[in-house]
Amino acid sequence: MARSVTSLVHDMLFRFHHLEVASFGWSGKAIALRAFVNAMT
C-alpha cells in the first residue's frame, strides 16, 4: 500500500513539476505541495 501511494505521489509530482514550471512556477509548486500534505494527513 505505502509503495503504491509513494509511486503515485512521485508520478504526480513529476507531472505537476513540468506543468507548474510551464505555467505557475514556484507558486504552483507551493499550492501542489500543500495539496499533497493535506491529502496525505
PQR file of N, CA, C, O and H, with PARSE charges and radii, in Angstrom:
ATOM      1  N   MET A   1       0.837  -1.203   0.000 -0.4000 1.5000
ATOM      2  CA  MET A   1       0.000   0.000   0.000 -0.0000 2.0000
ATOM      3  C   MET A   1       0.877   1.261   0.000  0.5500 1.7000
ATOM      4  O   MET A   1       0.729   2.142  -0.847 -0.5500 1.4000
ATOM      5  N   ALA A   2       1.789   1.319   0.971 -0.4000 1.5000
ATOM      6  CA  ALA A   2       2.650   2.501   1.061 -0.0000 2.0000
ATOM      7  C   ALA A   2       3.458   2.682  -0.219  0.5500 1.7000
ATOM      8  O   ALA A   2       3.691   3.805  -0.665 -0.5500 1.4000
ATOM      9  H   ALA A   2       1.909   0.603   1.659  0.4000 1.0000
ATOM     10  N   ARG A   3       3.888   1.551  -0.809 -0.4000 1.5000
ATOM     11  CA  ARG A   3       4.695   1.661  -2.017 -0.0000 2.0000
ATOM     12  C   ARG A   3       3.884   2.212  -3.178  0.5500 1.7000
ATOM     13  O   ARG A   3       4.379   3.046  -3.937 -0.5500 1.4000
ATOM     14  H   ARG A   3       3.699   0.638  -0.447  0.4000 1.0000
ATOM     15  N   SER A   4       2.646   1.758  -3.325 -0.4000 1.5000
ATOM     16  CA  SER A   4       1.834   2.245  -4.437 -0.0000 2.0000
ATOM     17  C   SER A   4       1.504   3.724  -4.248  0.5500 1.7000
ATOM     18  O   SER A   4       1.481   4.485  -5.215 -0.5500 1.4000
ATOM     19  H   SER A   4       2.244   1.081  -2.709  0.4000 1.0000
ATOM     20  N   VAL A   5       1.249   4.128  -3.010 -0.4000 1.5000
ATOM     21  CA  VAL A   5       0.982   5.544  -2.740 -0.0000 2.0000
ATOM     22  C   VAL A   5       2.214   6.374  -3.062  0.5500 1.7000
ATOM     23  O   VAL A   5       2.114   7.432  -3.683 -0.5500 1.4000
ATOM     24  H   VAL A   5       1.268   3.510  -2.224  0.4000 1.0000
ATOM     25  N   THR A   6       3.384   5.887  -2.632 -0.4000 1.5000
ATOM     26  CA  THR A   6       4.624   6.617  -2.892 -0.0000 2.0000
ATOM     27  C   THR A   6       4.866   6.761  -4.383  0.5500 1.7000
ATOM     28  O   THR A   6       5.235   7.837  -4.854 -0.5500 1.4000
ATOM     29  H   THR A   6       3.464   5.027  -2.127  0.4000 1.0000
ATOM     30  N   SER A   7       4.662   5.681  -5.130 -0.4000 1.5000
ATOM     31  CA  SER A   7       4.922   5.752  -6.562 -0.0000 2.0000
ATOM     32  C   SER A   7       3.894   6.638  -7.248  0.5500 1.7000
ATOM     33  O   SER A   7       4.215   7.312  -8.227 -0.5500 1.4000
ATOM     34  H   SER A   7       4.362   4.807  -4.747  0.4000 1.0000
ATOM     35  N   LEU A   8       2.663   6.647  -6.750 -0.4000 1.5000
ATOM     36  CA  LEU A   8       1.652   7.551  -7.301 -0.0000 2.0000
ATOM     37  C   LEU A   8       2.033   9.001  -7.037  0.5500 1.7000
ATOM     38  O   LEU A   8       1.914   9.850  -7.920 -0.5500 1.4000
ATOM     39  H   LEU A   8       2.402   6.100  -5.954  0.4000 1.0000
ATOM     40  N   VAL A   9       2.490   9.280  -5.825 -0.4000 1.5000
ATOM     41  CA  VAL A   9       2.905  10.644  -5.479 -0.0000 2.0000
ATOM     42  C   VAL A   9       4.074  11.081  -6.348  0.5500 1.7000
ATOM     43  O   VAL A   9       4.093  12.212  -6.833 -0.5500 1.4000
ATOM     44  H   VAL A   9       2.586   8.589  -5.108  0.4000 1.0000
ATOM     45  N   HIS A  10       5.051  10.198  -6.553 -0.4000 1.5000
ATOM     46  CA  HIS A  10       6.188  10.534  -7.402 -0.0000 2.0000
ATOM     47  C   HIS A  10       5.725  10.851  -8.817  0.5500 1.7000
ATOM     48  O   HIS A  10       6.184  11.821  -9.421 -0.5500 1.4000
ATOM     49  H   HIS A  10       5.035   9.279  -6.159  0.4000 1.0000
ATOM     50  N   ASP A  11       4.815  10.034  -9.347 -0.4000 1.5000
ATOM     51  CA  ASP A  11       4.311  10.252 -10.700 -0.0000 2.0000
ATOM     52  C   ASP A  11       3.607  11.596 -10.791  0.5500 1.7000
ATOM     53  O   ASP A  11       3.821  12.349 -11.741 -0.5500 1.4000
ATOM     54  H   ASP A  11       4.443   9.247  -8.857  0.4000 1.0000
ATOM     55  N   MET A  12       2.769  11.900  -9.806 -0.4000 1.5000
ATOM     56  CA  MET A  12       2.031  13.161  -9.812 -0.0000 2.0000
ATOM     57  C   MET A  12       2.977  14.344  -9.640  0.5500 1.7000
ATOM     58  O   MET A  12       2.799  15.388 -10.267 -0.5500 1.4000
ATOM     59  H   MET A  12       2.595  11.288  -9.034  0.4000 1.0000
ATOM     60  N   LEU A  13       3.989  14.170  -8.782 -0.4000 1.5000
ATOM     61  CA  LEU A  13       4.955  15.252  -8.574 -0.0000 2.0000
ATOM     62  C   LEU A  13       5.707  15.555  -9.857  0.5500 1.7000
ATOM     63  O   LEU A  13       5.927  16.722 -10.182 -0.5500 1.4000
ATOM     64  H   LEU A  13       4.134  13.322  -8.273  0.4000 1.0000
ATOM     65  N   PHE A  14       6.106  14.525 -10.593 -0.4000 1.5000
ATOM     66  CA  PHE A  14       6.805  14.748 -11.849 -0.0000 2.0000
ATOM     67  C   PHE A  14       5.919  15.509 -12.828  0.5500 1.7000
ATOM     68  O   PHE A  14       6.368  16.457 -13.472 -0.5500 1.4000
ATOM     69  H   PHE A  14       5.927  13.577 -10.330  0.4000 1.0000
ATOM     70  N   ARG A  15       4.646  15.089 -12.938 -0.4000 1.5000
ATOM     71  CA  ARG A  15       3.730  15.763 -13.861 -0.0000 2.0000
ATOM     72  C   ARG A  15       3.475  17.196 -13.427  0.5500 1.7000
ATOM     73  O   ARG A  15       3.512  18.117 -14.242 -0.5500 1.4000
ATOM     74  H   ARG A  15       4.281  14.319 -12.415  0.4000 1.0000
ATOM     75  N   PHE A  16       3.215  17.381 -12.126 -0.4000 1.5000
ATOM     76  CA  PHE A  16       2.972  18.723 -11.608 -0.0000 2.0000
ATOM     77  C   PHE A  16       4.195  19.608 -11.812  0.5500 1.7000
ATOM     78  O   PHE A  16       4.063  20.788 -12.136 -0.5500 1.4000
ATOM     79  H   PHE A  16       3.185  16.633 -11.463  0.4000 1.0000
ATOM     80  N   HIS A  17       5.381  19.043 -11.624 -0.4000 1.5000
ATOM     81  CA  HIS A  17       6.608  19.821 -11.760 -0.0000 2.0000
ATOM     82  C   HIS A  17       6.685  20.444 -13.143  0.5500 1.7000
ATOM     83  O   HIS A  17       6.969  21.635 -13.266 -0.5500 1.4000
ATOM     84  H   HIS A  17       5.488  18.085 -11.361  0.4000 1.0000
ATOM     85  N   HIS A  18       6.438  19.659 -14.185 -0.4000 1.5000
ATOM     86  CA  HIS A  18       6.513  20.187 -15.546 -0.0000 2.0000
ATOM     87  C   HIS A  18       5.394  21.183 -15.809  0.5500 1.7000
ATOM     88  O   HIS A  18       5.618  22.215 -16.441 -0.5500 1.4000
ATOM     89  H   HIS A  18       6.207  18.691 -14.084  0.4000 1.0000
ATOM     90  N   LEU A  19       4.190  20.883 -15.329 -0.4000 1.5000
ATOM     91  CA  LEU A  19       3.058  21.787 -15.549 -0.0000 2.0000
ATOM     92  C   LEU A  19       3.271  23.122 -14.847  0.5500 1.7000
ATOM     93  O   LEU A  19       3.039  24.180 -15.432 -0.5500 1.4000
ATOM     94  H   LEU A  19       4.008  20.044 -14.815  0.4000 1.0000
ATOM     95  N   GLU A  20       3.711  23.073 -13.600 -0.4000 1.5000
ATOM     96  CA  GLU A  20       3.832  24.304 -12.822 -0.0000 2.0000
ATOM     97  C   GLU A  20       4.982  25.154 -13.328  0.5500 1.7000
ATOM     98  O   GLU A  20       4.887  26.382 -13.325 -0.5500 1.4000
ATOM     99  H   GLU A  20       3.899  22.213 -13.125  0.4000 1.0000
ATOM    100  N   VAL A  21       6.064  24.529 -13.761 -0.4000 1.5000
ATOM    101  CA  VAL A  21       7.182  25.304 -14.302 -0.0000 2.0000
ATOM    102  C   VAL A  21       6.736  26.040 -15.560  0.5500 1.7000
ATOM    103  O   VAL A  21       7.151  27.171 -15.812 -0.5500 1.4000
ATOM    104  H   VAL A  21       6.142  23.532 -13.763  0.4000 1.0000
ATOM    105  N   ALA A  22       5.883  25.381 -16.346 -0.4000 1.5000
ATOM    106  CA  ALA A  22       5.418  25.986 -17.586 -0.0000 2.0000
ATOM    107  C   ALA A  22       4.428  27.122 -17.332  0.5500 1.7000
ATOM    108  O   ALA A  22       4.410  28.104 -18.074 -0.5500 1.4000
ATOM    109  H   ALA A  22       5.546  24.462 -16.141  0.4000 1.0000
ATOM    110  N   SER A  23       3.598  26.996 -16.283 -0.4000 1.5000
ATOM    111  CA  SER A  23       2.513  27.959 -16.137 -0.0000 2.0000
ATOM    112  C   SER A  23       2.516  28.735 -14.824  0.5500 1.7000
ATOM    113  O   SER A  23       2.238  29.934 -14.819 -0.5500 1.4000
ATOM    114  H   SER A  23       3.612  26.198 -15.680  0.4000 1.0000
ATOM    115  N   PHE A  24       2.826  28.072 -13.711 -0.4000 1.5000
ATOM    116  CA  PHE A  24       2.698  28.731 -12.413 -0.0000 2.0000
ATOM    117  C   PHE A  24       4.040  29.081 -11.784  0.5500 1.7000
ATOM    118  O   PHE A  24       4.167  30.110 -11.120 -0.5500 1.4000
ATOM    119  H   PHE A  24       3.052  27.098 -13.715  0.4000 1.0000
ATOM    120  N   GLY A  25       5.037  28.231 -11.990 -0.4000 1.5000
ATOM    121  CA  GLY A  25       6.305  28.451 -11.325 -0.0000 2.0000
ATOM    122  C   GLY A  25       6.235  28.040  -9.862  0.5500 1.7000
ATOM    123  O   GLY A  25       5.550  27.079  -9.512 -0.5500 1.4000
ATOM    124  H   GLY A  25       4.933  27.396 -12.530  0.4000 1.0000
ATOM    125  N   TRP A  26       6.948  28.775  -9.003 -0.4000 1.5000
ATOM    126  CA  TRP A  26       7.049  28.385  -7.595 -0.0000 2.0000
ATOM    127  C   TRP A  26       5.711  28.475  -6.878  0.5500 1.7000
ATOM    128  O   TRP A  26       5.462  27.711  -5.946 -0.5500 1.4000
ATOM    129  H   TRP A  26       7.505  29.556  -9.287  0.4000 1.0000
ATOM    130  N   SER A  27       4.842  29.396  -7.296 -0.4000 1.5000
ATOM    131  CA  SER A  27       3.521  29.499  -6.665 -0.0000 2.0000
ATOM    132  C   SER A  27       2.751  28.206  -6.856  0.5500 1.7000
ATOM    133  O   SER A  27       2.144  27.695  -5.915 -0.5500 1.4000
ATOM    134  H   SER A  27       5.044  30.017  -8.053  0.4000 1.0000
ATOM    135  N   GLY A  28       2.773  27.673  -8.073 -0.4000 1.5000
ATOM    136  CA  GLY A  28       2.092  26.416  -8.355 -0.0000 2.0000
ATOM    137  C   GLY A  28       2.679  25.278  -7.539  0.5500 1.7000
ATOM    138  O   GLY A  28       1.952  24.404  -7.067 -0.5500 1.4000
ATOM    139  H   GLY A  28       3.266  28.088  -8.838  0.4000 1.0000
ATOM    140  N   LYS A  29       3.995  25.288  -7.373 -0.4000 1.5000
ATOM    141  CA  LYS A  29       4.640  24.226  -6.601 -0.0000 2.0000
ATOM    142  C   LYS A  29       4.188  24.279  -5.147  0.5500 1.7000
ATOM    143  O   LYS A  29       3.897  23.242  -4.550 -0.5500 1.4000
ATOM    144  H   LYS A  29       4.586  25.998  -7.757  0.4000 1.0000
ATOM    145  N   ALA A  30       4.128  25.472  -4.576 -0.4000 1.5000
ATOM    146  CA  ALA A  30       3.701  25.615  -3.185 -0.0000 2.0000
ATOM    147  C   ALA A  30       2.270  25.113  -3.020  0.5500 1.7000
ATOM    148  O   ALA A  30       1.961  24.418  -2.052 -0.5500 1.4000
ATOM    149  H   ALA A  30       4.364  26.314  -5.060  0.4000 1.0000
ATOM    150  N   ILE A  31       1.398  25.465  -3.961 -0.4000 1.5000
ATOM    151  CA  ILE A  31       0.000  25.029  -3.902 -0.0000 2.0000
ATOM    152  C   ILE A  31      -0.080  23.508  -4.025  0.5500 1.7000
ATOM    153  O   ILE A  31      -0.814  22.862  -3.278 -0.5500 1.4000
ATOM    154  H   ILE A  31       1.648  26.030  -4.747  0.4000 1.0000
ATOM    155  N   ALA A  32       0.673  22.938  -4.963 -0.4000 1.5000
ATOM    156  CA  ALA A  32       0.647  21.493  -5.172 -0.0000 2.0000
ATOM    157  C   ALA A  32       1.161  20.764  -3.930  0.5500 1.7000
ATOM    158  O   ALA A  32       0.569  19.771  -3.506 -0.5500 1.4000
ATOM    159  H   ALA A  32       1.270  23.463  -5.570  0.4000 1.0000
ATOM    160  N   LEU A  33       2.250  21.246  -3.349 -0.4000 1.5000
ATOM    161  CA  LEU A  33       2.796  20.601  -2.161 -0.0000 2.0000
ATOM    162  C   LEU A  33       1.822  20.697  -0.999  0.5500 1.7000
ATOM    163  O   LEU A  33       1.683  19.750  -0.225 -0.5500 1.4000
ATOM    164  H   LEU A  33       2.731  22.052  -3.694  0.4000 1.0000
ATOM    165  N   ARG A  34       1.144  21.840  -0.870 -0.4000 1.5000
ATOM    166  CA  ARG A  34       0.160  21.993   0.196 -0.0000 2.0000
ATOM    167  C   ARG A  34      -0.979  21.003   0.009  0.5500 1.7000
ATOM    168  O   ARG A  34      -1.452  20.402   0.974 -0.5500 1.4000
ATOM    169  H   ARG A  34       1.258  22.610  -1.499  0.4000 1.0000
ATOM    170  N   ALA A  35      -1.419  20.834  -1.236 -0.4000 1.5000
ATOM    171  CA  ALA A  35      -2.500  19.888  -1.522 -0.0000 2.0000
ATOM    172  C   ALA A  35      -2.062  18.467  -1.176  0.5500 1.7000
ATOM    173  O   ALA A  35      -2.851  17.694  -0.634 -0.5500 1.4000
ATOM    174  H   ALA A  35      -1.035  21.322  -2.020  0.4000 1.0000
ATOM    175  N   PHE A  36      -0.801  18.112  -1.484 -0.4000 1.5000
ATOM    176  CA  PHE A  36      -0.296  16.778  -1.158 -0.0000 2.0000
ATOM    177  C   PHE A  36      -0.274  16.562   0.349  0.5500 1.7000
ATOM    178  O   PHE A  36      -0.683  15.508   0.836 -0.5500 1.4000
ATOM    179  H   PHE A  36      -0.159  18.741  -1.924  0.4000 1.0000
ATOM    180  N   VAL A  37       0.201  17.552   1.082 -0.4000 1.5000
ATOM    181  CA  VAL A  37       0.262  17.421   2.540 -0.0000 2.0000
ATOM    182  C   VAL A  37      -1.138  17.225   3.100  0.5500 1.7000
ATOM    183  O   VAL A  37      -1.350  16.381   3.970 -0.5500 1.4000
ATOM    184  H   VAL A  37       0.534  18.408   0.687  0.4000 1.0000
ATOM    185  N   ASN A  38      -2.091  18.003   2.605 -0.4000 1.5000
ATOM    186  CA  ASN A  38      -3.469  17.877   3.084 -0.0000 2.0000
ATOM    187  C   ASN A  38      -4.035  16.506   2.750  0.5500 1.7000
ATOM    188  O   ASN A  38      -4.759  15.922   3.557 -0.5500 1.4000
ATOM    189  H   ASN A  38      -1.919  18.689   1.898  0.4000 1.0000
ATOM    190  N   ALA A  39      -3.713  15.984   1.568 -0.4000 1.5000
ATOM    191  CA  ALA A  39      -4.251  14.695   1.145 -0.0000 2.0000
ATOM    192  C   ALA A  39      -3.621  13.547   1.939  0.5500 1.7000
ATOM    193  O   ALA A  39      -4.282  12.543   2.202 -0.5500 1.4000
ATOM    194  H   ALA A  39      -3.125  16.458   0.912  0.4000 1.0000
ATOM    195  N   MET A  40      -2.363  13.689   2.316 -0.4000 1.5000
ATOM    196  CA  MET A  40      -1.660  12.601   2.981 -0.0000 2.0000
ATOM    197  C   MET A  40      -1.957  12.548   4.478  0.5500 1.7000
ATOM    198  O   MET A  40      -1.736  11.514   5.110 -0.5500 1.4000
ATOM    199  H   MET A  40      -1.826  14.505   2.102  0.4000 1.0000
ATOM    200  N   THR A  41      -2.454  13.646   5.056 -0.4000 1.5000
ATOM    201  CA  THR A  41      -2.662  13.683   6.505 -0.0000 2.0000
ATOM    202  C   THR A  41      -4.133  13.569   6.844  0.5500 1.7000
ATOM    203  O   THR A  41      -4.498  13.583   8.020 -0.5500 1.4000
ATOM    204  H   THR A  41      -2.633  14.485   4.543  0.4000 1.0000
TER
END
